[in-house]
Amino acid sequence: MSLALHPTSKAFKANARAALKNETLQRAMGHLGFAQKRLEAVGRLPEFEALRDQARDIKNHTLQHLDFYLEHYEEKLRQSGGEVHWCRTPEEARQAILSICRSVGARTITKGKTMVAEEIALNPFLEANGVAPVETDLGEYIIQLRDEPPSHIIAPAIHVTKEQVADTFLEKHAAYGKTKLLSEPREMLEEARGILREKFLGADVGLTGANFLIAETGSSIIVTNEGNGDLTQLLPRVHIVLATPEKMVPTLEDVSTILRLLARSATGQEFSVYTTVSTGPKRPQDIDGPEQYHVVILDNGRTAMLGTAFQDMLRCIRCSACLNHCPVYNAIGGHAYGWVYPGPMGSVLTPGLIGVDQAGALPNASTFCGKCESVCPMKIPLPGMMRHWREREYEQRLSPPAQRWGLAAWAFAAKRPRLYRLLTGLAARVLGLWGRRHGNMHNLPLAGGWTQFRDFPAPEGKTFHQLWSERGQR
């Protein structure tokens, strides 16, 4: 998982160019159909907009009182027999998980889908310390076999074609006596399921993420469509939950409101197939369940976002609606973003986690069409926060020199209205004359990034200031 260990967000432009030329990736991205399914699901729920307001208010309230709810959650969890491990950094979280594994002599660990594990590069760390991680979500399992990071939050293998999956299974499953090249998705699913079933039964520890943590009961909730999360947390002796503090929600009633938005926004389902609530280890009367229940809560810079222009990002429920509707993500896929979190949400979150000096290209990779904010179930103002990152990048002199000089020149003129009107009027006349003689411009100086792929329309008529002045005199 090299991208998790060594973020390449600074190489975003080069990554994007390569993605645009990758015919296989472009063919795979053409099958991303979540946007239409979301539209249909939302249309069947008249109170969807009202639920968005309620969910936003629930998360805002929680973030304003996060210290109280975290303490209450820990108290309830301990009462149920579980244990909380507070971790400030990825290294602390990795060491906490390794310590738990070593305490029970674990040699294998099954994993339910968790993006936080990708954030802390958990798999290579465990492998280096003698614990074999096994991804159990089908998409995560496929990319683990291919030694690739996920390219989408809920569909981690969206960049892989059916033919590539078949080739990967043929190569990697030969060790299990599977030597047939499969062609049907159902066959591939059955083959993977058979191999994973043995992994489930033999695992010493199971690790899952958490969609939500419930302060009222000390519970965690995981949402899946495959049931792998249930097998991961019920069969091994030890269940580890890896989560972050903003996953906290006050009550079960609160989380039921947000759950009505999650699946509809993510996949267009009314509800995911499995919504599993875990509250501590198994009790004497329980038939199955883990003997130990640990919750590792990783901060990694999140609480530093509280009270800042980026606090609203902590409302994110990882539904991926912003990715699914983003024209940039749909054109280049997730790997181009160079780290764990792609798309608009990643363009805001990633600079907060690894620094705008490393990820400044991401908030600039937006058309600002506003679609991400309009479909976000939590009403997160993603374009506004990307603008904030652009401002910080400019203030720290991290943006390209040509961009800074251009803005400085524009600001110089904009502060002098007469000069500004003179220059814009002159530019409009010159470009308009060019357009009348030659049509739209195919190669405009200082605008090669635009005219390389599209024509620049020639100005026609009067400038905005001229029209404004005329209308003001009426």
Steps between C-alpha positions, in 0.01 A plus 500: 500500500763749394261793465403472867864502607617767257226743395538625143251785523773745392513307171127544439537666159729226370272236651196658335666515158589132525145413607347684206717296262423168672241338274431214741433743786278715280297194404465394864394851615225496240311249715471730804119523515438609859385853411187389318414246771530771765271729302234230480529410869473862610195546281323225692554674837310831524657590835858459375586872520353527849711201606811673365431799724443275802816298435709814458369637830569171679861495386550871574370448852727200548809685380425793730489262798738233373705479820187420704377232261843334471525471877144369528570248224809370679307463826222301334745286306692405814174411673432252220844341537680674215814713498583827325848584369552873438757566228628835380709380206495216245804346671319487834200334333718245320682413821173466694363254244825304487509480880149353508592247233814393684315468831301210354777360280320599182654401169210604275249783514190530284392852411165651418509810285672790675647804327675597824713185471608626158573840654746348749646248252401217733539203264870542418570575865332180618671293230838638606424390856393144426120544491330420169206733419217364285255740336150352500300757305503367142625825350768539766596134454547552126727801540695328779577218257606763243706692761308821429330757723126566472386754243154565647360513852219246458608331175876457553554297181290718269810560286543128426324334206340157512774361279770631733328339798490167315872521420583591859302206641664261254844613614443534875257211558724241339644438848153377603470264204287739292629485142195594292476841331158627605278722288181556700482727807298238688777244452760743626288581804454133588872428465596794721233410754631145531855615565395776740281267704809312614666830586202601715506173691876506559542865601625583848387864493238688301524871427223718362444866444201682642247712317382635835583489872202537736564692822170393656585129502875474431423321174654503154307460176634360175305506172575246225334326208692171517481388862877488522489748786289263710729203441805715575373610839312188615730208420845600638575513870582870483314780324681830440308806380716766331323835494549876522339740750266671253313170452331571833119542513310562826217243482363207304208719395745753356685237302173363360442842342842503337468138383195599294733727303812284481406216264278719283786743450761227451348229281137597450380233743241578762718317752815296474457122528675480838493764773674341799516641852778377730504570873795345683615137509261209523318443828456162673159450343620582146546213257777667300707815491852611591654447840668841482371826353742788438433840342801688364410867449748690283515879499772569240426872482122485503440678829729777377234570236243583768423870515668567164373564149523122443286376791206425270713233332468295818131449420596270212346151519710356214204436270704597189215699341745783432734262313220348298384839371840668456600555134868501597485171692294338226765597246812383684393253771625485857866403472590831335432677831804323639375397842215334686212746454417602141247737346364820655499368857862393461590837352391654831599228748839399360668844537378501860663163570829517307535876445412742223866498398459132406142511371451853369427371151183327618283800596605652166365194317143622492272670250302647793182384330354456850353156432689345793339736750155465347498119536682474835253355753670696778499829304876543527612816313780324314568768235528768768754297695701430185514878454633531856780255419582695185526815708737330746708363218528853356581653839781247554633570150450138401298568186684522163686829449314576176171468683612733780634756251179484301286558808726782616472670159124460499476637857714801405262586217181411690590748776514776238158514332596732215803290408295180532226631267761621252682166489188280484348721232819484295528122542136453400547708184820322396362150566169591339679621186699175493183300536325681213795425272593148608209366708555347842858492624688170486827617655474790743818626673504434877194276460656189351354281771155590369557520124694173496171315536229750397449822308486834677189692394570848370336785694199665337330827579573719800682428825320428826591844637361671190172310523476561874555871450234517229244316707576715802411811301153376409 
